[in-house]
Amino acid sequence: MYGLASIPSAPSSLQLGLYQAKLQQARQEAARAQSTVQALEAQTESARQEAGQAQDNVRSLESEAPQRSARLNSQGQTTGRLLSVSA
């Protein structure tokens, strides 16, 4: 009779070693990616705070601007007369 040669055998130690190496590499890559995500999220939060502070500064300066009936000339300079210097 014929033998049972078509039945797969258990994985060899070489195959198991290769699998474990690939798995370890994938875990390391996932850990590096997670670390990158956390760093980028921290940078994003910092940039949002900086942008918010800059917008607050803009609003503050706009509220303190003197009232004037002025226009910009072709060089971007204001023309016209100052109506009030109090904020």
Secondary structure by P-SEA (a helix, b strand, c coil): ccccccccccccaaaaaaaaaaaaaaaaaaaaaaaaaaaaaaaaaaaaaaaaaaaaaaaaaaaaccccccccccccccccccccccc
